[in-house]
């Protein structure tokens, strides 16, 4: 951007005098500013179903900032470079992400290489591209109308993350990893579900803050985590075992080729915890990871026919062989030791196990947990 390089894009709300957003002004703007001819028939909406679109949009169970962003997208009013140019600003209109195409909302969301990767990795690609609308705004409206709740939540958060990531690249020259975006979306949704009580896990997990807690006396705790090395197309699995005093007992780092799915990665790291527990002959174990989805899946009864269902069944069968076991969730920050072992897998040939004495690289994180848990 010429002459404007240091200025951040900022949201400016046109429908109030002070430029600040209010719900009332938004509804007025929708109903009265030409976005809608009448409440029941929105101009430019797919099949004249405008009010249904907005109704569904505001019911999405996510923090408001994500819905506001989606609303902007559905109205084609993102300050993308071509929109800024249309408003007379002198900017280079080429896409800051790929540098090839002109940046407009459609390109940014559906066409650019990063967007394509994001939709593929989040299993939304075929659903998105199964639709066809003349412009990005209408496309978004069609998505809002036709997607189920879970897909729509994921789509909404990912749209927001794509835009944040694009801004980070423009302003800070930092490029996000595509898989990190997909993981972040999952995390945002689950965190929100926990906060709003839609997940059962917060009732089951006492660790509702960022600190690691040692297990009860006579139990050992296995913290597990996965890391995705997308540039290598590899994953790293990390496990750390500690007792009720927080004392290090064992750890494991394993590097595996070829998996890219974040959920499977977490499940594999859980499976490794169980494998290590059996090998070390522990009979009463607590398992803890930072993936809400995994903890939910293990705690839930019944068959799971999803992609990861087979692995999950194996895990549940193995868990039955222990005298007692439980699984809980903690925030990613509290799981930093397991995460460090998962990251360390990058420098491991295949599998490395530590007994009794922890490796040097983990000392700081370990002592942090010891102090935090007192
Ligand atoms: Zn691009």
Boltz pocket constraint, residues with backbone or C-beta under 6 A from the ligand:
constraints:
  - pocket:
      binder: B
      contacts: [[A, 95], [A, 96], [A, 97], [A, 98], [A, 99], [A, 100], [A, 101], [A, 107], [A, 111], [A, 112], [A, 113]]
      max_distance: 6.0
